[in-house]
Amino acid sequence: QQRFSLPDGIYDFELQISDNNSKDKPFKSSRQLEIEYPADKIVVSDIQLLESYKQSSVTTILTKSGYDMLPYISNFYPKEMAHVSFYAELYNSSVILGPDEKYLVNYFIESLDANFSLNDYRGFVRQTSGKVNVVLSKFNIAGLPSGNYHLIVEARNKTNELLARRNVF
């Protein structure tokens, strides 16, 4: 895992994989990535699915916001996996709401086919506005039926207006 802090812009991303024991040409894949986190609205980062996380007193390449986080590198959860853990950041809440303002971050699992949230798979955390706010949580999915779902993180103000929303399949 490697993290890069990049300013807004369009970037060319190339992945190259080679097998040291093969004479075949390396596999190459490239695409453009657009990074855009506007300063004039609250933004939810991409949601990072995690295999595990634990509080850390030492900073390593796996550490972010005081936790060592091991990424989950798939979006498929076999029935043997009982939990979905995730991490997201919210940016600009202090700029948009003002300093030390309260707001709510909801997170939930939504059925992709029927487009509705599942009552047993909801959570929330009250946040105080800041430059960056963190959401780190998990769901027990042992009883979740097989299917296609979105994990959603959203921010709402005191009057329940939607401020920002992000999902991951």
Backbone as CSV, one residue per row, in Angstrom:
resi,resn,N_x,N_y,N_z,CA_x,CA_y,CA_z,C_x,C_y,C_z
1,GLN,0.850,-1.175,0.000,0.000,0.000,0.000,0.886,1.225,0.000
2,GLN,0.511,2.177,-0.818,1.252,3.431,-0.862,0.251,4.558,-1.035
3,ARG,0.360,5.603,-0.242,-0.531,6.750,-0.346,0.235,7.925,-0.945
4,PHE,-0.448,8.636,-1.837,0.120,9.832,-2.437,-0.851,10.979,-2.215
5,SER,-0.379,12.079,-1.709,-1.190,13.269,-1.583,-1.002,14.078,-2.854
6,LEU,-2.090,14.255,-3.607,-2.013,14.940,-4.888,-2.995,16.099,-4.933
7,PRO,-2.598,17.203,-5.539,-3.557,18.297,-5.720,-4.589,17.926,-6.782
8,ASP,-5.696,18.677,-6.817,-6.710,18.445,-7.841,-6.067,18.480,-9.217
9,GLY,-6.585,17.651,-10.108,-6.081,17.620,-11.473,-6.402,16.302,-12.147
10,ILE,-5.942,16.166,-13.384,-6.113,14.938,-14.155,-4.746,14.279,-14.260
11,TYR,-4.710,12.998,-13.917,-3.450,12.267,-13.868,-3.527,11.033,-14.754
12,ASP,-2.402,10.714,-15.383,-2.272,9.461,-16.125,-1.747,8.419,-15.154
13,PHE,-2.481,7.321,-15.021,-2.124,6.250,-14.099,-1.803,5.005,-14.915
14,GLU,-0.623,4.430,-14.673,-0.245,3.204,-15.379,0.162,2.154,-14.355
15,LEU,-0.378,0.968,-14.537,-0.044,-0.177,-13.702,0.697,-1.174,-14.583
16,GLN,1.837,-1.641,-14.112,2.627,-2.619,-14.850,2.963,-3.764,-13.912
17,ILE,2.612,-4.981,-14.339,2.862,-6.171,-13.528,3.696,-7.139,-14.360
18,SER,4.774,-7.634,-13.753,5.611,-8.591,-14.466,5.921,-9.774,-13.549
19,ASP,6.185,-10.886,-14.172,6.558,-12.115,-13.467,8.044,-12.336,-13.704
20,ASN,8.830,-12.320,-12.647,10.275,-12.489,-12.781,10.657,-13.859,-13.320
21,ASN,9.749,-14.819,-13.249,10.028,-16.168,-13.724,9.455,-16.441,-15.109
22,SER,9.043,-15.402,-15.805,8.442,-15.575,-17.118,9.121,-14.655,-18.121
23,LYS,9.150,-15.101,-19.363,9.716,-14.271,-20.429,8.632,-13.469,-21.138
24,ASP,7.374,-13.648,-20.703,6.271,-12.891,-21.298,6.447,-11.412,-21.000
25,LYS,5.880,-10.600,-21.885,5.906,-9.155,-21.655,5.070,-8.822,-20.424
26,PRO,5.454,-7.780,-19.722,4.665,-7.379,-18.548,3.253,-6.961,-18.950
27,PHE,2.320,-7.191,-18.061,0.956,-6.718,-18.249,0.931,-5.226,-17.944
28,LYS,0.297,-4.446,-18.817,0.200,-3.005,-18.608,-1.253,-2.577,-18.727
29,SER,-1.627,-1.686,-17.861,-2.959,-1.093,-17.908,-2.818,0.373,-17.550
30,SER,-3.511,1.222,-18.287,-3.423,2.647,-17.970,-4.794,3.293,-18.115
31,ARG,-4.965,4.366,-17.373,-6.188,5.149,-17.469,-5.935,6.517,-16.862
32,GLN,-6.858,7.415,-17.115,-6.761,8.736,-16.521,-7.589,8.775,-15.250
33,LEU,-7.066,9.452,-14.260,-7.758,9.656,-12.997,-7.972,11.143,-12.802
34,GLU,-9.177,11.512,-12.408,-9.434,12.911,-12.082,-9.621,13.024,-10.577
35,ILE,-8.837,13.885,-9.982,-8.958,14.167,-8.559,-9.555,15.551,-8.441
36,GLU,-10.719,15.604,-7.801,-11.391,16.890,-7.646,-12.104,16.916,-6.301
37,TYR,-11.590,17.720,-5.417,-12.197,17.954,-4.123,-12.427,19.454,-3.991
38,PRO,-13.577,19.932,-4.473,-13.839,21.378,-4.459,-13.795,21.950,-3.045
39,ALA,-13.282,23.154,-2.929,-13.148,23.806,-1.626,-14.447,24.475,-1.182
40,ASP,-15.452,24.543,-2.075,-16.679,25.271,-1.746,-17.855,24.364,-1.377
41,LYS,-17.566,23.095,-1.061,-18.626,22.197,-0.581,-18.008,21.068,0.230
42,ILE,-18.839,20.424,1.033,-18.378,19.273,1.803,-18.249,18.094,0.844
43,VAL,-17.160,17.355,0.985,-16.877,16.242,0.089,-16.525,15.018,0.926
44,VAL,-17.072,13.872,0.525,-16.703,12.595,1.133,-15.648,11.953,0.243
45,SER,-14.557,11.511,0.832,-13.512,10.826,0.068,-14.047,9.505,-0.462
46,ASP,-13.265,8.852,-1.304,-13.599,7.481,-1.665,-13.644,6.660,-0.383
47,ILE,-14.502,5.663,-0.377,-14.629,4.787,0.785,-13.631,3.652,0.623
48,GLN,-12.781,3.481,1.601,-11.791,2.415,1.558,-12.313,1.218,2.347
49,LEU,-12.467,0.086,1.671,-12.857,-1.153,2.333,-11.625,-1.719,3.025
50,LEU,-11.815,-2.237,4.239,-10.688,-2.690,5.043,-10.826,-4.156,5.414
51,GLU,-9.707,-4.861,5.361,-9.674,-6.229,5.879,-9.640,-6.199,7.399
52,SER,-8.863,-5.250,7.940,-8.785,-5.086,9.388,-8.226,-3.705,9.697
53,TYR,-8.411,-3.307,10.962,-7.801,-2.074,11.451,-7.597,-2.196,12.958
54,LYS,-6.577,-1.463,13.439,-6.321,-1.427,14.875,-5.613,-0.121,15.200
55,GLN,-5.848,0.367,16.400,-5.214,1.597,16.827,-3.706,1.399,16.866
56,SER,-2.967,2.448,16.501,-1.516,2.341,16.411,-0.852,3.497,17.142
57,SER,0.237,3.194,17.818,1.015,4.258,18.463,2.258,4.601,17.642
58,VAL,2.535,3.804,16.628,3.684,4.017,15.743,3.172,4.211,14.319
59,THR,3.711,5.190,13.605,3.285,5.460,12.238,4.067,4.598,11.259
60,THR,3.319,3.842,10.441,3.916,3.029,9.371,3.200,3.366,8.065
61,ILE,3.522,2.654,6.979,2.834,2.921,5.709,1.374,2.490,5.754
62,LEU,0.988,1.707,6.758,-0.405,1.286,6.909,-1.200,2.207,7.827
63,THR,-0.563,3.229,8.411,-1.203,4.079,9.405,-1.859,5.296,8.768
64,LYS,-3.086,5.545,9.196,-3.797,6.759,8.812,-4.735,7.114,9.954
65,SER,-4.730,8.365,10.359,-5.588,8.863,11.441,-5.430,8.059,12.726
66,GLY,-4.207,7.587,12.985,-3.926,6.877,14.222,-4.277,5.397,14.215
67,TYR,-4.618,4.860,13.056,-4.962,3.442,12.937,-4.127,2.786,11.844
68,ASP,-3.712,1.549,12.107,-3.123,0.721,11.055,-4.278,0.060,10.324
69,MET,-4.351,0.296,9.017,-5.459,-0.207,8.217,-4.938,-1.091,7.098
70,LEU,-5.419,-2.325,7.083,-5.075,-3.260,6.025,-6.217,-3.240,5.021
71,PRO,-5.965,-2.795,3.779,-7.045,-2.689,2.802,-7.616,-4.056,2.423
72,TYR,-8.900,-4.069,2.143,-9.548,-5.248,1.572,-9.542,-5.013,0.070
73,ILE,-8.920,-5.885,-0.680,-8.639,-5.610,-2.091,-9.699,-6.126,-3.049
74,SER,-10.873,-6.430,-2.557,-11.965,-6.902,-3.396,-13.249,-6.235,-2.938
75,ASN,-14.297,-6.333,-3.760,-15.602,-5.887,-3.297,-16.556,-7.077,-3.164
76,PHE,-16.011,-8.280,-3.230,-16.789,-9.502,-3.025,-16.534,-10.007,-1.613
77,TYR,-17.605,-10.290,-0.898,-17.512,-10.799,0.463,-18.111,-12.201,0.512
78,PRO,-17.274,-13.226,0.613,-17.809,-14.588,0.714,-18.527,-14.774,2.045
79,LYS,-19.352,-15.803,2.134,-20.158,-15.991,3.347,-19.302,-16.225,4.596
80,GLU,-18.034,-16.596,4.423,-17.143,-16.799,5.566,-16.750,-15.474,6.228
81,MET,-16.889,-14.378,5.511,-16.535,-13.064,6.068,-17.762,-12.477,6.743
82,ALA,-17.638,-12.229,8.031,-18.792,-11.784,8.813,-18.875,-10.268,8.952
83,HIS,-17.848,-9.528,8.514,-17.848,-8.079,8.710,-17.411,-7.335,7.452
84,VAL,-17.947,-6.135,7.288,-17.466,-5.164,6.309,-16.943,-3.992,7.123
85,SER,-15.657,-3.720,7.008,-15.030,-2.580,7.685,-14.688,-1.536,6.634
86,PHE,-14.753,-0.261,7.017,-14.495,0.790,6.029,-13.977,2.058,6.694
87,TYR,-13.362,2.900,5.856,-12.785,4.167,6.286,-13.120,5.215,5.224
88,ALA,-13.502,6.409,5.674,-13.735,7.533,4.756,-13.389,8.825,5.483
89,GLU,-13.127,9.850,4.707,-12.859,11.174,5.253,-13.845,12.172,4.663
90,LEU,-14.195,13.162,5.444,-15.041,14.263,4.988,-14.221,15.536,5.067
91,TYR,-14.263,16.314,3.982,-13.463,17.524,3.880,-14.352,18.764,3.853
92,ASN,-13.832,19.867,4.371,-14.398,21.207,4.251,-15.613,21.483,5.128
93,SER,-15.931,20.655,6.084,-17.128,20.925,6.886,-17.007,22.223,7.675
94,SER,-15.810,22.555,8.146,-15.659,23.807,8.902,-15.796,25.032,7.998
95,VAL,-15.412,24.901,6.738,-15.540,26.009,5.794,-17.007,26.238,5.447
96,ILE,-17.747,25.172,5.227,-19.137,25.275,4.786,-20.087,25.527,5.954
97,LEU,-19.918,24.825,7.049,-20.839,24.944,8.179,-20.399,25.974,9.210
98,GLY,-19.120,26.304,9.206,-18.561,27.189,10.223,-17.822,26.358,11.256
99,PRO,-16.967,26.998,12.049,-16.183,26.250,13.034,-17.061,25.684,14.153
100,ASP,-16.701,24.484,14.580,-17.338,23.809,15.718,-18.838,23.594,15.562
101,GLU,-19.309,23.446,14.338,-20.724,23.152,14.079,-20.937,21.645,14.069
102,LYS,-22.069,21.232,14.589,-22.406,19.809,14.634,-23.102,19.404,13.331
103,TYR,-22.810,18.188,12.889,-23.523,17.588,11.771,-23.490,16.081,11.941
104,LEU,-24.252,15.397,11.122,-24.416,13.956,11.262,-23.851,13.240,10.046
105,VAL,-23.125,12.157,10.287,-22.653,11.290,9.212,-23.394,9.964,9.358
106,ASN,-24.183,9.633,8.339,-24.885,8.353,8.281,-24.092,7.413,7.394
107,TYR,-24.104,6.144,7.726,-23.533,5.131,6.841,-24.449,3.939,6.883
108,PHE,-24.637,3.339,5.713,-25.597,2.250,5.617,-25.350,1.419,4.376
109,ILE,-25.931,0.236,4.391,-25.878,-0.659,3.233,-27.219,-0.565,2.530
110,GLU,-27.158,-0.397,1.225,-28.352,-0.224,0.399,-28.409,-1.322,-0.644
111,SER,-29.576,-1.894,-0.844,-29.765,-2.901,-1.877,-29.608,-2.246,-3.242
112,LEU,-28.775,-2.805,-4.081,-28.550,-2.238,-5.405,-29.756,-2.459,-6.297
113,ASP,-30.389,-3.624,-6.191,-31.519,-3.960,-7.056,-32.766,-3.148,-6.715
114,ALA,-33.091,-3.041,-5.431,-34.321,-2.368,-5.025,-34.091,-0.910,-4.635
115,ASN,-32.839,-0.497,-4.497,-32.474,0.886,-4.195,-33.072,1.390,-2.878
116,PHE,-32.989,0.571,-1.836,-33.446,1.004,-0.515,-32.441,0.544,0.529
117,SER,-32.372,1.320,1.638,-31.427,0.972,2.687,-32.011,-0.121,3.567
118,LEU,-31.126,-0.891,4.168,-31.523,-2.014,5.009,-31.436,-1.587,6.466
119,ASN,-32.551,-1.648,7.182,-32.624,-1.131,8.552,-31.600,-1.743,9.493
120,ASP,-31.272,-3.005,9.317,-30.323,-3.672,10.223,-28.870,-3.308,9.924
121,TYR,-28.648,-2.552,8.872,-27.289,-2.222,8.443,-27.169,-0.713,8.289
122,ARG,-27.371,-0.011,9.405,-27.283,1.447,9.443,-26.460,1.856,10.661
123,GLY,-25.768,2.959,10.529,-25.050,3.526,11.651,-24.918,5.025,11.450
124,PHE,-24.501,5.716,12.470,-24.278,7.151,12.353,-23.265,7.590,13.401
125,VAL,-22.691,8.736,13.147,-21.777,9.351,14.101,-21.982,10.864,14.016
126,ARG,-22.090,11.495,15.167,-22.174,12.954,15.206,-20.753,13.497,15.107
127,GLN,-20.589,14.475,14.255,-19.273,15.063,14.032,-19.317,16.553,14.358
128,THR,-18.173,17.092,14.704,-17.995,18.533,14.848,-17.157,18.991,13.661
129,SER,-17.611,20.031,12.984,-16.954,20.460,11.748,-15.460,20.677,11.952
130,GLY,-14.703,20.304,10.934,-13.254,20.438,10.954,-12.719,20.425,9.542
131,LYS,-11.420,20.567,9.411,-10.802,20.514,8.083,-10.983,19.123,7.486
132,VAL,-10.734,18.088,8.311,-10.934,16.700,7.902,-11.614,15.967,9.055
133,ASN,-12.696,15.262,8.747,-13.366,14.412,9.729,-13.287,12.974,9.240
134,VAL,-13.136,12.051,10.181,-12.898,10.645,9.854,-14.108,9.796,10.231
135,VAL,-14.410,8.824,9.375,-15.408,7.794,9.679,-14.705,6.449,9.534
136,LEU,-14.682,5.695,10.617,-14.073,4.367,10.645,-15.056,3.465,11.369
137,SER,-15.608,2.484,10.664,-16.634,1.653,11.273,-16.701,0.301,10.575
138,LYS,-17.629,-0.538,11.060,-17.837,-1.834,10.437,-19.254,-2.309,10.690
139,PHE,-19.699,-3.207,9.821,-21.005,-3.852,9.936,-20.809,-5.349,10.070
140,ASN,-21.626,-5.972,10.899,-21.698,-7.420,10.925,-22.648,-7.827,9.805
141,ILE,-22.144,-8.547,8.822,-22.961,-8.937,7.662,-23.239,-10.437,7.634
142,ALA,-23.058,-11.107,8.768,-23.259,-12.555,8.803,-24.671,-12.936,8.355
143,GLY,-25.665,-12.093,8.637,-27.036,-12.401,8.256,-27.502,-11.720,6.985
144,LEU,-26.621,-11.037,6.302,-26.991,-10.331,5.073,-27.127,-11.320,3.922
145,PRO,-28.283,-11.354,3.263,-28.450,-12.290,2.149,-27.485,-11.989,1.002
146,SER,-27.175,-12.997,0.231,-26.325,-12.823,-0.941,-26.999,-11.845,-1.896
147,GLY,-26.221,-10.968,-2.491,-26.784,-9.992,-3.419,-25.799,-8.890,-3.711
148,ASN,-26.278,-7.865,-4.398,-25.469,-6.702,-4.752,-25.910,-5.511,-3.918
149,TYR,-24.919,-4.826,-3.342,-25.202,-3.740,-2.414,-24.246,-2.575,-2.624
150,HIS,-24.661,-1.416,-2.156,-23.788,-0.262,-2.023,-23.606,0.026,-0.543
151,LEU,-22.395,0.368,-0.160,-22.114,0.935,1.153,-22.082,2.442,0.941
152,ILE,-22.875,3.167,1.707,-23.031,4.606,1.500,-22.616,5.362,2.754
153,VAL,-21.901,6.469,2.539,-21.550,7.407,3.599,-22.095,8.760,3.171
154,GLU,-22.873,9.397,4.060,-23.436,10.698,3.727,-23.384,11.627,4.931
155,ALA,-23.303,12.921,4.642,-23.301,13.951,5.681,-24.589,14.756,5.578
156,ARG,-25.178,15.047,6.743,-26.420,15.834,6.794,-26.281,16.911,7.869
157,ASN,-26.865,18.078,7.586,-26.793,19.176,8.552,-27.894,19.042,9.605
158,LYS,-28.004,20.064,10.466,-28.966,20.024,11.578,-30.411,19.914,11.120
159,THR,-30.704,20.370,9.909,-32.077,20.292,9.395,-32.265,19.085,8.473
160,ASN,-31.310,18.156,8.526,-31.357,16.897,7.770,-31.180,17.074,6.261
161,GLU,-30.647,18.207,5.834,-30.351,18.396,4.415,-29.089,17.617,4.062
162,LEU,-29.117,16.951,2.904,-27.958,16.197,2.434,-26.867,17.167,2.010
163,LEU,-25.682,17.007,2.594,-24.540,17.859,2.281,-23.557,17.189,1.339
164,ALA,-23.391,15.879,1.507,-22.428,15.121,0.685,-22.774,13.647,0.788
165,ARG,-22.390,12.910,-0.258,-22.692,11.474,-0.285,-21.685,10.768,-1.186
166,ARG,-21.289,9.566,-0.771,-20.376,8.740,-1.570,-20.787,7.291,-1.357
167,ASN,-20.610,6.480,-2.384,-20.911,5.062,-2.230,-19.819,4.216,-2.854
168,VAL,-19.795,2.963,-2.446,-18.888,1.982,-3.022,-19.688,0.701,-3.203
169,PHE,-19.464,0.011,-4.303,-20.163,-1.245,-4.596,-19.625,-2.347,-3.722
